[in-house]
Every structure is written in structure tokens, then in C-alpha cells.
Amino acid sequence: MEYLTFALGKGRLANKTLKMLEQIGIFCEEMKDRDSRKLLFVNEELKLRFFLSKGPDVPTYVEYGAADIGVVGKDTVMEEGRKLYEVLDLGFGKCRMCVCGPGSAKEVLQHKDLIRVATKYPNIARDYFFNKKHQTVEIIKLNGSIELAPIVGLADVIVDIVETGSTLRENGLEVLEEVCPLSARMVVNQISMKMEHERIMKIINDLRELMGKDLRKPKASFTQGGNHEDH
């Protein structure tokens, strides 16, 4: 039997995913060793391998087959636009991708004036403004505190992830429009889905059943990961 390899986004997302997997009988004791310097963790009995990665790299590992299955935020799936299957909304890590700015920016958004948009997510922002709002904008890619951009006059609005909105409020900004809801998603390599269909579908169905018991969530449908649609 070949190994099935999981790529998990580092941090809270990986921890929550591993807890869910344990609930369906998938364990990796090696990953619980906080002192381990290993990069690849193995469950020989189940023929499973796991590794941790920065979120934006997970879809890359999955597309190229270095990982069969990945777990990462919907924002990363949309931004990276990789060729993979998005198979399951895991229901945790919920937040929103939003257009934010000072209240005065509402008018320029409604009138569809030419504005500058600062964001860590240029592909998501471009898709939203160009294809959904049909508004021409100048997009400025930033990596740090996006909220700073409208405060110092670099941009009229920002496109960013909003959880509680407290940082926005503290800086005189607000949510102006919602782009899409976000949460953790399971993605699968397209060839792996064909070659290891039975094993992968068992994992997906076991997780669906688990979430059905815990959350009464509807079953997710298969979607192409790089199509930038909301799911």
C-alpha cells in the first residue's frame, strides 16, 4: 500500500485538523513530540504521512502531488488558484474576506469611482472588483498591517480577513462590503483522487459524518480549487 500524505497549514489550523482526524481514528503520535526536529511524520500502521507547511504553500504541495491531501484556509485556496479539488468545508476557522475602510469610502464604492485598494490578497481583490463589481481599481500588494494603508493615504480601502473587527474599530475603519465567507477547507490532488479514490473518500465521508453529528452541517460538493468561486 502506498502512503497517503497530508500537508497541514501550521498553527491553530493544523492542531484543530489533527484533533478532528483523531476522532475518526487517524493518529500520528510522532507529531505530539514537541521536541522533535523531524519535518515528516509517519504512521506506519495506517500508511499515512504528515508534514506542516506555511499556509500559502499547501496548495502548491497538493497540486504537484507532493501531498495527496491538504488542509488550508479558503482564502489561500482562492488566492493561490491551484489545480486541485476542494472537497470539504471543515467548518472551523470561520471568518470573512471584506472590503474595509473609513465610512467616507462607501460613496466611492457605490459610484464605482477609480480607487486604490491595498491587500495581501491581490488575486481575490482583483476578481471581486473586476469580475463581480465591474469596477476598475488600482491594487497595491502589501505584506504588513493592511489597516495602515487608508489611515496614511496609501489606499482608499483594503481587502482583508475580518474575524472580530476590533482592529478596524480601533483605527476608525469599518466593514464596507463582504467579499466571501472563509473557513478551513480540505483539498485533494487530482491524480490522487483517481488513484486512491477509495481511501480518500473514506476519510472525507468519515469527516462528513463527524461534522454531521457535531454540527449538523450539509455535505460539501466537489469543486475545482482554483475557480475563485464562493463555496
Secondary structure, DSSP 8 states (H G I E B T S, - for coil): ---EEEEEETTHHHHHHHHHHHHTT---GGGG-TT---S-EEETTTTEEEEEE-GGGHHHHHHTTS-SEEEEEHHHHHHH--S-EEEEE---S-EEEEEEE-GGGHHHHHHT--EEEEES-HHHHHIIIIIIS---EEEEE-SS-TTHHHHTTS-SEEEEEESS-HHHHHTT-EEEEEEEEE-EEEEE-HHHHHHTHHHHHHHHHHHHHHHHHHH-------EETTS----
